[in-house]
Amino acid sequence: MEEFEQILKKATEKKASDVHLKVGLPPIVRVNGNLYYLNSSDSEKIARLSAEQLSQWALALMSPRQLEKFENGEEVDLGYESGEAGRYRINICYQRSNTRLVCRHIPAHIKTFEELNLPSVIEELASLPRGLILITGTTGSGKSTTLAAIIDYIAKNRSCHIITIEDPIEFSFKDRKSIVTQREVGLDTGGFTKALKYALRQDPDVILIGEMRDEETMRMALSAAETGHLVLSTLHTLDAVETINRIVGSVDGSLQEQMRHQLSATLNGVISQRLIRKKDGKGRIPALEILISNLRVKEMILDPSLTQDLRRAIEDGKHIGMQTFDQSLMDHYQKGLITEEEALLHCSNVQDFQLRLGGVVPGQWDEKSEGGSRKSRKEQIAEALKNKETDNEKIEVDLVEPKKAS
């Protein structure tokens, strides 16, 4: 495992968020969203990984129970603590009959809201005594980091019992004003549903569910929020509308009205994230869509015909801390934190955003052009930037080949 440890150590030194280990390729790291080859000790040669290496590393990492699961064709997620490299979350899977590892670095330091550039309304949500808070976004969008900041804030500021149910445990929380009980699926408990059932008998005030993966977990999370607990979890959804639809759609049609009533009654807020490259090239910053539950939002959750209009309610709710992705991006751009190109690349509505850059508040944008044909996102971005001098810089919207990390 010495070579494996060295790979993680070098990746940590380069501030990589992820390490990809695949047969036939050298180690590849993700730094600030881009993929690079990890330099070997000989800068002229980059060693390629063998099937035997990856198989040996995987065997050394897995417990007997995890190995049995892996041999039955299932993927394995586990936590790994390295003395020099720190903590990693590792996914082990098969790829073309060979073992493949993807290692996500978990920082030892849990960042504060201020360090993460999160708005003050997140602190207000974290201070609520009960209800449901959801953090959503794609893989690698910073959900776990934001969730950790919220739990750490509660632990520092509230006298309560926090139970976390994770697969695997990522950040380690200290007992401060709060007592924190961290349970890992597969090691401390058999599954999310089982752990959540028994958590309600363990005198919790706050319950963190690493991810709401199925209907039963979603229903139990809503029930826990209904009975006076603060419940936090994540979903792999892009925004608030998709989040509501995903939860409601997890049950049969006959039960969806009941699910809407539960969600309307318990939901405190939805925080959806995208990570954006900073203008100075030093890391990335989250752009957030924030939905805060109020009477209008509750009505939109209850009525399926109104749910799709939630984005308008979010835009109109800026005075209570709500914001759309585009409002968040505009704020970052006006503060000089991101470039115009990055803002256009990640905004939800390119033409509206370009109008706002010019000081015009647009009406609802029709995605169709005057000729009636729908423009692709790449065409919209190209058109928006057509007359702008960019010093021969270009926006790369396609995956590029990994480069050597400097």
C-alpha positions, 0 to 999 in steps of 0.5 A: 500500500506504500505506492497507493499512499504516495499517490494520495499524498501527492494528490493532497499536496496538489490540492486535488479534489479527486483521484482516478485510478484506472488500469492502463492509465497513470493516476489522474487527479482533478484540480479546480474542476480540471483533470490532470495526470499526476506526475511520477517521481521521474518527471519524464515518465508517468507509470501506468497502473496495472490490474494487479496493483488495483486489485491488491489495493482494493483487497487491502481497503475492503472489510470482509463484508465489503469484499463479499458485496464487491464479489457479488457485483456491487460497488463499494463506498468506504472511508480511508484515513491516511496518516499523511494524505488525510481522509478520503472517500473511496468508491471501488467498482469494476470497469471492463472486468478490471478494478477501478478506484475513485478517491474523493479527498475529505478536508480535515478542516470543516470550513465555516459559512464565511470561508465557503462564501455562503450567504447569511440565510444558510445560518438562519436555516441552520438555526431552525429547530425542526423541519427538512433542509435539502442540499442538492446538486450533481456529483462534485458540486460541494453538497457534502462540504455545505452539509458539514458546515451546517452540522458543524455550526449547529454543534458549536451553537446549539445544545442538542443531540445530532445523529448522522447516518452516512455511507461512508462517514466523510467529515468527522465532527467534534462534540462541542455544545452538541453531542454528535453520534456518527453512524456508518452504513455497512459498519455501524448499521445495516442501511439508511432506513433501518438506522433512521428507524432506530435513530428516532428512539435515540433521543435525537434533535438533529438527524443528518441522512447522507443521501435520500436514495429511495422512497422509504428513506424519503418517507421516513425523513419527512415523518421525522421532520413532522415529529419535531426533528431538524432533518438534513439530507442530500439529493442528486437533483439540479434545482428546487423544481427537480427536487420537489418532483423527485420526492413526489415522484418517488411514490405511486400516483395515489400517494402523491397528494399525501407526499405533497402535503407532508413536503409542504408542511415540513420543508424549510428550504432547498439549497442547490449548488454548482461550483464555478471557477474563480477569476483568480484561478485559485479554486472554485466558488459555489453558485447557489439556488436557495428556496425558502419555504413561505406561504406561496412556496407551500401552495406551489408544492401542494398544486402540481400545476404551480410547481414548475413556477417555483423559479419565479417565486424564488426570484421574487423572494430575494428579500427573504434570502431566496435567490436563483442560480443566475442571481447568485452568478450575477452577485459573484460577477459584480464582486469580481469573483468570477469572469463573465465567460464563467457566468454565461457558461453556468447560468440557467438562462443565457439571453436573460443573463446577458440582458441583466449584464446590460442593466435590463431586467428581462421578462420571461425568456422564450427559449425559441428564437424569432424564427421559431427554432430552438438554439443550443446552449453552446450557440447561445453562449457564442452569440452572447460573447460574439461582439466581446473582445476576450484577448483570444481566450475561449470558453472550453465547454467540452471535456479535454484530454488530461494534462500534466499537473504542474 
